[in-house]
Amino acid sequence: MIVGKALSVLSTLKGAAAATVVVAAAVSTGVAATNEDVRTAVTNAVETVTGQASAKPAVVTARNEADKKLRDAFQDDQQKLTKLHSTHVDSTDRAKLDDTINSADAKLRARLTQALDDVAALTLGREGLESPKPTGSPDIKIPFAADAQAKIDDIVGTAITDMDKLATDAETAVAALPTMTPGKPADAGKPATAPTPPAHPTP
C-alpha cells in the first residue's frame, strides 16, 4: 500500500525528488527487497520520471543510423532526378527524357530497398543475429560486434555510391539531349528576321 501511495505521488513530482520518494518508500517497507514485480515497477517508474531509461542496444542504434543515411542519400538523388523534369527539350525528345528519368528513379528505389534489406539481415532482433541451431534447441544470440558494424558501413557506403551514380548517369544522359529555349509569349507569330523595308524611289 505504501509503495502504491508513493507511486501515486510520483505523478506530482519530477526528477530526483520523485526517485527519492519511490525508493525511500520501497526500502522503508522492505517490500521491494522481496518482491521482484515491485522492484521492477519501481525501477521502471524511476527511469521514466528521471529520463534515465535503458540505452538502446548497439544493434538498434546501428540499424537506425544506417537507415537514416540511406534514406537521406536516396532523397538527395531523387531530388536531382525531379529537377531533370524541367529540362526544355524538343517535343520529339520529351518521351525519351521521361523514360530516362523514370528508369533512373526505379533503379534508385530498388537500390535503396536492397540496401535496407541487407542491413536488416545483419541486425535481426534487438540483441543480434540468431545463430544457426538444430530444431528445438534454445535461441542463442550472437553479440553485435565491431565486424558486424564494419559490414553495415560497407553496405551503406556502397549503396550510397551506387545511388549517386544512378543520378549522375541520368543527368549525363539528359544533358546529351538537344535542348531548346522556349520563346517569349510576346514574340509569338513574329518572323525570326525583320523584313527589309522597300527602297525609296529616287526623285
Residue, then its C-alpha position, 0 to 999 in steps of 0.5 A: m500500500i505504501v509503495g502504491k501511495a508513493l507511486s501515486v505521488l510520483s505523478t506530482l513530482k519530477g526528477a530526483a525528488a520523485a526517485t527519492v520518494v519511490v525508493a525511500a518508500a520501497v526500502s522503508t517497507g522492505v517490500a521491494a527487497t522481496n518482491e521482484d514485480v515491485r522492484t521492477a515497477v519501481t525501477n521502471a517508474v524511476e527511469t521514466v520520471t528521471g529520463q534515465a531509461s535503458a540505452k538502446p542496444a548497439v544493434v538498434t542504434a546501428r540499424n537506425e543510423a544506417d537507415k537514416k543515411l540511406r534514406d537521406a542519400f536516396q532523397d538527395d538523388q531523387q531530388k536531382l532526378t525531379k529537377l531533370h523534369s524541367t529540362h526544355v527539350d524538343s517535343t520529339d525528345r520529351a518521351k525519351l527524357d521521361d523514360t530516362i528519368n523514370s528508369a533512373d528513379a526505379k533503379l534508385r528505389a530498388r537500390l535503396t530497398q536492397a540496401l535496407d534489406d541487407v542491413a536488416a539481415l545483419t541486425l535481426g532482433r534487438e540483441g543480434l543475429e540468431s545463430p544457426k541451431p538444430t530444431g528445438s534447441p534454445d535461441i542463442k544470440i550472437p553479440f553485435a560486434a565491431d565486424a558486424q558494424a564494419k559490414i553495415d558501413d560497407i553496405v551503406g557506403t556502397a549503396i550510397t555510391d551506387m545511388d549517386k551514380l544512378a543520378t549522375d548517369a541520368e543527368t549525363a544522359v539528359a544533358a546529351l539531349p538537344t535542348m531548346t529555349p522556349g520563346k517569349p509569349a510576346d514574340a509569338g507569330k513574329p518572323a525570326t528576321a525583320p523584313t527589309p523595308p522597300a527602297h525609296p524611289t529616287p526623285 
